[in-house]
Amino acid sequence: MRPFRPLIVLVFALRILPGLDAATAAGHPYPLRILAKGRQTDAVVAYPAGAERIRESAVLLAAYLKKSSGAELKVLPETNLPQNASLRIHVGPTSYTRSRKLDLDELGGEGYVLDTTDGGNFIIAGATDTGTEFGVYSFLERHLGVRWLFPGEIGEHVPPRKTIAIEPALIRQKPAFLSRLLSPFRRDLQSELYLWGRRNRMNEGLSFHHNLHKLVPPDTYRRSHPEFYPLVRGNRIAPAGNVGWQPCFTADGIVGETVRNICEYLERNPDAKSFSLGANDGSGYCGCSRCAAVDGTKINALGIPSKSESYYSWCNRVAEGVLEKYPGRNFGLLAYVDVIEPPRSEPLHPRITPYICLDRMAWLHEDIEKRSKLLNEAWEKRAGSIGWYDYIYGCRYYLVPRVYFHHMAEYIRYGFDHKVRHYYAEAYPSPDWIEGPKLYLLLKLLWEPQQDVDGLLKEWSECCVGREASVSLLAYFRLWEEFWEDRVPTTDWFLRSRHKTFLPFRTIGYLEALSDDDVRRAQALLESCVRDAGTDEEGRRARFLLAAFLKRKERMTPLWEFFALNGSTRPYRSRQIIEQDDFSHDANGWKPWQRPYSRAKVAYSRAEGQAKPGALAIDAQGSHRALAVWTKDFPFEEKRLYAMSVWYKNAGLPPEADARMTLKWKDGEGRPIDRNRAEGDIPFLEKAAELRAEAGQWGNLRILFRGPAGARFANVVLSIENADRGTVYFDDFVFEEVSAE
């Protein structure tokens, strides 16, 4: 007996689909049938002959139609279409699509039209290959219920369908934000991250990143034009690499030479629509008399001497020169640290877009939100469009899901209302995707900011684990959203760092807001989610999320103990002093370190000291607020309780400076064991005891700890952060084994 083969029926209802632009619809007098489960159908997917990228989109459309329903549609160039096809799905600008005069050019490079008003011919098309590709993804979401929840096969949701209902409608869409890019989603077609981002309509529309080292390359100009490089403390430096230096923007001939280099690049790359004028990382701006005269003495919103006048004047002149030969090109750059504010002397060229670099989770603090919005509104007056560079670091760096869905939606909507049209974020999600719908929601909002946040979260959760289990999953993410939006902003970790470019993801102070009850509730909700999941696919995803959480819980256990120890008032007594340094003779094996672009003085001081002369000193002048440290390794044994303490003195540090003692872990071979991110492992993050140094006074930093399993050495770091002047002294360090009294 022949097995039953269900029919796939495309049903046309006389109802207009909701969308950005829905036109009047005309129904078809009868339903169209596509035979399923491998049997031949006379419906076809058509594409313009010779259009290879569009053909790939057409093939993908047919593949998902088959995944969903079993229906097999032929994919053919429009020149080979059968005359009697009951349905033609036109992907891209076929002759039929062009005959409809849909004004595709008005949709830009990423917009698309979905036209199902003619029952015999559907249209999925954009003005560009990318627009058509995005239209295919939208068609699959709207009509087949396909969702790409997170990267990989496990994150792909393709509901099986016996009937595919296609309602007559004309949908026209284009993105609100013209550039929507997350790191590290590289342009690698084999990358699951890239494919996931692309299918959720992620796209880089503008070049903006660190690039001045390529425009004024030291290997080319170091000898012939040393004046192109910065004067620092009276010395003209000969830089190397791409960190810690900027060109001298007022040097004679530098504009013309930069214009020539960019034009040569555009000649070799005629398809390039944009070019980056982004400053190098790590400050290092020129201090020559000409630059100083242009920049003046203004201190910017971050408390740093502003270099905006010389830099943005140079950017304008370069853009003008390039556009004379290559009109229509656009430029991006980083409004970052020294140049975070707009120039006062002249507006930015309308073809230049600044990306303002700030962690907008810090907007959870009212004063920071107000200051950041004032900065944004200052840029509105000086730039044609604005980009945002955000720091939404996820669980490759944080131990619990760092989600703030509604806060994120609020600032995305504010940005769109205030001239922000480009968005980039350092996201770096963990392979266990424990933050769930965070990046999915973000990309949806960047396409259309007014979408309902709760509706999108509900949709993601139901597609992920099923309707019944989604109740627990939504409660799980609400728990973490409340943790980050309501409790973390009250912690010392947040308050000390709220004014910085990004929050300190390598320290764990945010866990002070976490309770044992939070962890128990989170685990119980995920376990409920596993029990309530319906299909095998839903159960697999629920178990995937639970396993990720349990692994993190295991790694967090010693960190909870750390907070319990350091928050306890219980007295401890010394059992054995392992090392005691008063630095009265020398640094006693402590080693200095700082970033290459920092020019702080990390040196032993014979003059200063608490009880007697001798201390470890860090003079922050010239540090560009970069990290400068003293460090030393100390052996210890597992399970034993230890204390470390050090005294420090503030000598002229800025009010926002922090003196820190931080612990990192090393194995028996002396190798760091807290950076194993490649396999998605959760690192033992740095443990910091932070106290703001009071001017002219000695204060004490103290840490109680038990080392994690596998660690044999504690790498101790004494540092000063967020300081560009003044000195900190460290003295009278003690490392001892202790016991509770």
N, C-alpha and C positions, 0 to 999 in steps of 0.2 A: 504494500500500500504506500502511495506517495506521501511523504511527510507534509504536514500543513506548513504553508509558507505565507505569512501574513502580508497584507498589502500596506504600503505606506501611502497615506492619502494626504495630499496638500490641500487643506481646506481654506477657502477664501471667505472671510466674514466681512460684512460691510461695517467696519469700525476703524477709526483712525488710531494708529498707535501713538501713545504719548512720546514726544521727542522735542528737540529744540525747535525744529521747523517741520510741522506736519501739514501737508497739503491735502486737498480734497482727494477722495479715493473712489475708484470705480470697481465694483465687484465683477467676478467672472460667473457666467451662467451655470457652470457645472464644476464639480470638483475634479482636479487632475490627479491621476493615480501613477505612483511609481512602484513597480514590483520590487520587493525587498528580498533579503537573504540570498544574495548572489545571483538572482535571476536578472536577465537583461531588461533594461528600461529604455524608453525612447526619449526620456529627458536627458539633457546634456548641459555641461558647463562650457561656455565659450569664452575665448580670450583673443586679443588682437594677434594676428600672425606675426611671429618674430619677436614678440615682447617676452623675453625670458623670465624676468622677475615677476611679471604678472602671471605668466604660466605657472610659476611656483605657487603663487597665491591661489590660483584656480585648482591646482592639484591638492593643496591643503584643504580647501573647501570640500572637495569631493571626498577626501579621506575622512573628514569628520562627519559628513553625511552618512558614510558607511559605518563609522564607529557608533553613531547614535542609533541608526535604524536598520543597518544592513543593506540599504539601497546602494547600488553601484551605478554611478553616473559617469558616462564617458566625458573626458576632458579633451576638447578639440579646438583647433584654431578656427576662427569665424569663417574662414574660407572653405572649411570642410564640413559644415553643419548639414545634417540630413533635413530634407524639406518637411518631413512629417513629424518632427519632434514636438511632443505635446507641451514641453516646457524648455525654454532656453534661459539659463542663468548667465548673464553677461558680466564677466569680471573684467573691469578695465574699459577703456574707451573703444569699444567695438564700433562698427559702422552704425549699428542700431542705437547704441548709447549716444553717439554723436548726433543722430537724427532727432533725439529727444530734446536737444538744446537745453541742457540742465545747468548751464553756467558753472561748470566745474572750476574754472579759474578763480572764481570768487571764494573758493574754499581754502585757498593757500596750499601749502605743500603737504599737509597732513589730513585735511578734511575730506569728506566723502559723502556720497549720495547712496541711499538704499531706496530703490524705487520698485515697489511691488504692486503698482496700480494696474499694470497690464498682466492679466492672468496667464498669458503665454510667454511673457518675457520679463524676467526679473533683472534688475541692474544693481551691481555693486561696483562703484567707480569713484575714483578721485582724480584730481588734476595731475597727480604724480603717481609713480609706482608705490611710494610709501602710503599715500592717501588710499589707494586701492587696497593695499595690504591691510591697513587699519579697518577699512570697510568690511573686509572678509571677517576679521575678528569680531567686529560688532554684529554682523549678521549671525554668526555662530552663537554669540551670547543671547541675542534677542529671540531667535527663532528655534534654537536647539537647546538652550539652557546651558551651554558649555561655559565652564569657568576654569581659569587657571589660578588656583588658590595659592599655591606656592610651587617652587621649582621641582622638576622631576616628575616621573610618572605617577608617583603617589599623590601629587598635588593637582592632578588633572581630573576634573569632574565633567563627565560626559553622560548625562542621563539617557538611558535607553528609551526609545520612543516608538510606538506603533503608529502614531499619527502626528505629523508635523503640521501645525496650524500656522499659516502665513497670512496675516491680515493685510489688506490693501492699504498702503500708506506711502507717502513720499517723505523720507527722513533726510535732512541735511544737517551734518554736524562738522564742527571744527573745534580744535582745543582752545580753551581759555588761555592757558600758558603755552607759549610757543616753543619752549624747550623744557623738557622734563627728564632729568637724568639723575640716577643714583649710582653710587660706587659700592662695590666693584663690578658692576654689570658691564663687562667688556664687550667689544664688538667681535665676538667669537661665536660663529654660528653653531659650534658644538657645545657651547657653554649652556648648561641648564639655567643659570642665572640670567644670561642674556636673553635666551628664548622666552623665559617667563616674563621678563620686563618688557620685551618687544610685544608680546601678545596682550599685555595690559597697556599697550600704547605708549611705552616709554620711548623717548627719542631725544637725541642731542641736537639742538638747533643752532648752537652758537659756541664758538671756541673762546675760552676765557681764562684758562689756567696759567700757572707760573710759566713764563716764556721768555723773559728778557735775556736769559743766558744764551738763548738761541739767536736773538736779534742783535746782540752785541757780544759775540762769542769771544771769550778770553784768548783762545788759541789763535784767533785771527788778528785781534787788535792789541794784544798785550804789549807788543814791542812797537808797533807802528803808531798806535794812538793810546798811550798810557793815560792821557787826559780823559778818556772815555770812562774811566773807572773811579770809584769813590775816594775822596780824601777823608780819612778817618784819623782823628787825633793828630792832624797835621801831616800824616803820611799817606801818599798815594798807594793804595794796595793793588796787588796783582792777583785778582781772584781766580779761583778754580771751582768747577762744579756749578751747581744751581741754587746754592743756599748761602744766605748770610751776606749778600751784597746786591747793590743796584747800580746801574750806570750813573754817571754824572749827567743829569738831564739838561744842564745848561752848557755843556761843553761845546765848543765850536765844531761844527760839522757833524755832530752826532745825529741830528734829525735827518739830514740828507743821506747819511750812510744807512740808517735804519730803514728809510723809505726804499732805498735801492735793494736792500736784502729782502724786504717783504715782496716787492715787485718781482724779484727773481723767483721767489717761491710761488707766487701766483701764476707766473708764466709757466712753471713746471707743473702746476696743479690748477688748471683752468676751471675745474669744477668746484674749487673751494669757494664757498659763499661767505665765509667769515674767517677772521684771523685774531689771535689772542695778543693783547698787549699787557697781559698779566704780569705783575711784578714778581721777582724771585721770592722764594720763601725765606723768612727769617730776617727781615729788616735789612740793616747795613746800608742806609741812605748816605749820600754824599754830604760832607760838611764844609765844602769849599765856600769861599766868600760870596761867589755868585749865587750858589744854591741857597745859602743862608739869607742873602738879601731878598731873594724871591719868596722864600718860605716864611720869613719873619719869625716871631717868637710864640705863635699861637700853640696852645695845648689842646689836643682834640678830646673827644668824648671818652676815650679810653685812658686819658691822663698821660698821653704820649705826645712829644713835640710833633706837630703836623708837618708832613712833607707833601701835602696835597697840591700846593700852588705850582711847584716845579714839576711834579710828576704829571699832573693833568694838562698843564700847558704843553709839555712835551708830547703827550698822547694826542692832543688836538692837532698839533703841527704835523705829526706823523700821519694821522688819518687824512688830513687835507692833502698831503703829498701823494699818498697811495691812491686816493679817490680820483685824482686828476688823470691817472692812467687806467685805473680799474674802478670805474663808477659802479655803484650799487652794492659794493661789499660792506660787510658789517664787522664790528670789532667788539670784543668782550674783554673785560679785565676784572681784577679783584680789588674791591674797596675793603682793604684789609689792614688792620693795626695802624701803621703810621699814615695811611692814606684812606682811612675809613670815612672821612668827611669829604663833602664836595668842595671844589675850589670856590673861593670868594671872587676872584678876579674875572672869571669868564665861565659861561656855561659849558658843559661838555658837548662835544660835537654830537649832533643827533644820531649819527651812525655808531656811536660808542655806547655800550651798555655796561654799567658797573654792577658787579655782583657784591652785595653787602654781606660780609662774612660775620655771622653771629649765630649762636645756639639759641633758637627761639623757644625752647622749653623754659629758658630763663625768664620769659615773659610772664610766667606764673607769679613772678614778683612784680607788684604794681609799679614800683619806681623804675624797674628795668624796662617794663613794657612801655611806660611813658617816654623814657629816654630813647628807646629804640624807634618808637613811632615818630618822635621828633626828628631823629636822624633820617628816617625814611622820607619824611615829608620835606626835609631840606633837599634831599636828592630829587624829589619830584620836581622841584623848581629849577634844577640845574641839568637834568638829563631827559632825553627823549623817552627812554624806557629804562626799567630797573630789573636787575636780576637778584635773586636771593641765593646765598650759599649757606646751607643749613647743616647742623651737626646732630643727626638723629641716631647716632650710634646705637646699635642694638646689642644683642646678647653674645656677640663675640667678645665684647668688652664688659658688659654688665651681667650680673649673676641672675637677675630676675627680669621678666619681661618688662622692658621700658616702653610702656604704651601710654599715650595721652591723646586719645582719639579726638575728643571734642575740643580740646585746646588746640590741637593741630588744625582742625577744620576752621576754628575761629581765626587763626592767624593767616591761613591760606586765603580765606575770604577777604580779610583786611588787605592783604597784599594785592589781590586782584583789583580791589577797589581803589588802590593807591599806586597804579602804574607799574606794578610788578608783573612782568610777562615771561620771565625766565626763572627756572628753579633747578638747583642742584643740591644734593645732600650727600654727605659722607654717611652711608647707611651701614655697610658691612654687616649684613645679617649673619647669624650663625647657621650652620647646616641643619640644625634641628628645628629651625623655623619656629622657635618657641614664642615669638611675638605675634604669631598668627596673622590676623588681618591688617597689621599696621601698614605695611608697604602697599598692599592691595588697595586699602582705603586711600592712602596718599595719592597714588596714581589716578584713582577715580576722581578725586577732588581736584587734581591739577588739570584734568580734562574738563570738568564741570563743577566749579566750587560750591554751587548751591544744592548739590545732592544731599539727601537725608542721611546723616551719619548713622543713626540707629538702624535705618532700613538696610544700609549697606552691610553693617556688622551682622545683622540678623541673616541676611542673604548668604554671606560668607560662611557663617556658622552652620546654617542648615545644609548648605552644599557640602560642607566639610564632614559633618558627623550625623546628619539627618535631623529632622524636625524635633523629635523628642529629646535627643541628646544635646541639641543646640541650647536648650534652656540652661543646662549646667555649664556648657562652654562659654556662653555669654556672661554668666555669673562669675566664672573664673577670670575673664578679661576685665570685667567691671571691678573686681577686687584689685587687680594690678593698676588699673587706671586711677582708682581712688588713692592707692598708695603713692603714685607719682604726682598726681595733680593736687592732692590735699595734704599729704603728710611729709613727703620729701622736701617740699619748699620750706619747711620749718626747721630742717636739720642744719647743723653747723656746716656740713659738707656743701649744701646748696648756698647758704647765706654768705659764706666766705668766698665763693667762686662765681656768684651770680653775675658779676660785672665783667667777667672774662669773656674772651671770644667763644670758648666752649667750656662746658662743665667737665670736671676732672674724672674722666671715665676710668682711669687707671687706679683710683683709690676707691675704697669701699665704704666711705662714711655714710652713704645713703642707706646702708643696711641698718643704721641706728633706728630707722623708722619701722623696721620689720619686727613682728612678734612671732612667737611660736604658734599662736593661734592662726595667724595669717597663713603660715605654711601648712598647718593641718587642714584648714579650710580649702586651700588651693588644691592639695592632694585629694581631698574628699570629692571635690567638684570634678576633677579629671577622672577619678575612679567611677563616679556616677555617669560621666559621659561615656566611658567604655562600656558600662553595663547597658546603657540605653541606646547605644548605636545600633542601627538596624541592619544594613547590608554589610557584606564582608568588607567592601571598600571603606565604608564609614567606620567600621570597627578598627580597621587597620590604621586609619588616620588618628582615631582617638587613642589607640595604644602608642602610636608614634609620639604624640604630644605628652602622654603620661610618662613614657620612658625618658624623654628629654628632661622633664621636670624632676623625676626621681634622681637622675644623674646629677643635676644641679643641687638638689637638696643634700646629697652626699658630700659634695664639694663645699657646700656652705657651712657644714657643721662646725669645723674649726673656726670659722669666721664669727659665728654666733658666740662661740666660747670666748673669742677675742673681745667682743663687746661686753659680754658678761663680766669678764675679768677686769677690763678697764673701766667699767661703769660701777663696779662693786666698791662699797665702803669697807669691806672686810680687810683687816690688817694682814700684812704679810711680813715675814721675817727672813732675813738673809741666811741661807745655808752655806753658800760658798761664793766668794768673789772670784770670778773667772778672769776678768781684766779690769784694770782701773787706770785711766789715763788723765794726768793733770797737765800734760803738755808743757811741763816746765823746762824741758830740754829740746824737744823736737816734736814732729808730727806723729812719731811712734807708729809708723807703718800705715797711717791713713793716707789715701791717695786722692789728689784733686782730679776733677773731670768737669768739662763743660762742652756745650755744642760748639762746632767750629766757628760759627758766626758770632758767638758771644765773646766779648772782650773784657769780661770781668777779671778781677785779680783774685785767684784762689791760691792763697799762700799762708804759710805759717807766720804767726805774729809773735815776736819776742816781747813786745811791750804790753799788750793787753792780757788780762786774765782775771778770774774771779777771786781766788784766794792768793794766788801768786802769779807772776808774769808767765805768759805762754798760753797760746790759744790757736785754734784753727780759724782762719778768717776768710770771708768772702766779701770783697768789695764789689758791689753790683754796678758801679759806674761803667757804662759801655756794654752791659750785658744784653741790651735790647729785651729785657724782661725774660730772657731765656733761663733755663734751668742751669744752675752752677752748684757743684756738690763736692763734699768729701765722702769717701767710701772705704769700707774695710769689711773683710769676711771674718766670721767667728764660728767655730765648730760648736755643736750642741748635740744632745741626745734626745731621741723621740720620747714623748710622754712626760718629760720633766718640765717643770714650771720655771720660767725665767723672767727676769726683769732687766730692762735697759733704761738708762736715764742719762740725760746730758743737759748742761746748763747753756743758755744762750743769752746774748746781749744785743739789743737794737741800738745801732749808732747811726741815726739819720736816715733810716729806711722810710719809704713812703707808707702812708697809713694802710694801704691794701696789701702790703707785703706779708708773707707767711714764712715763718721758720718751721722746718719739718724734720722729723726723724722717721725714716721709712724702712721697712723690712721687705726684702725679697729673699727667695729661697734658691739654694743650689744643692745639687746632689753630691755624692761622695767624690766625684771627679771634679767638682767645682763648676759644673755646668748649670746655667739657669734652668729651672724646671717650671717656670710660670708663664711660658709663652707658646704653649703647644696648641696653636689655633688651627693648624692645617687639618687636623682630624676632627675639628669641632669640639675639642676637649675644653673644659672650663678651667681657666688658669686660676692659681692662687694669686689673687691680685695684691698689689702693694698695700701694706698696712701702714697708715700714716697717723702719727699723733700731731695734731696741728694746734698751735697756740699763737695768737697774734702777739708779736713782740711789743712790749711797752717801751717807749722812748727812754733810752738811758738806763734801763733797768735790766737786771738779770732775771730770767725766767727758766722754768724747768720743763723739759719734755720727758715723759715716762711711758713705757710700753710694757705690759705684762703679756706673755704669750706662751703657748705650746706649739712647737713646730709641726708642720704637716707630715704625714707619712711619706717616707722616701727622701725627705730633706735632711741634709747633714751639716749644712752651713747656712747661717743667717748673714745675708749681705746687708749691712747697715749703711744707710745713706743719710747724711746730714746736709740739708739744702736750704736755699732761699729761693722763693718763687715770687713772681709778679713784682719785681723790684728793678728799677733802672738807676737807682742812686742809693747811697748809704752803704753801711757795712754791717754784717752780722758776725759775731764771734761765738764759737762753741768751745766749751771747756768742761773739765771734770766729768768725763764719761765713765760710767760704771756698767759692767755687764756681770750679772750675778744669777745664780740659781737661788730660788726662793721657795718658801712653803707657807701655807696658810696657818695662822696662829690658832 
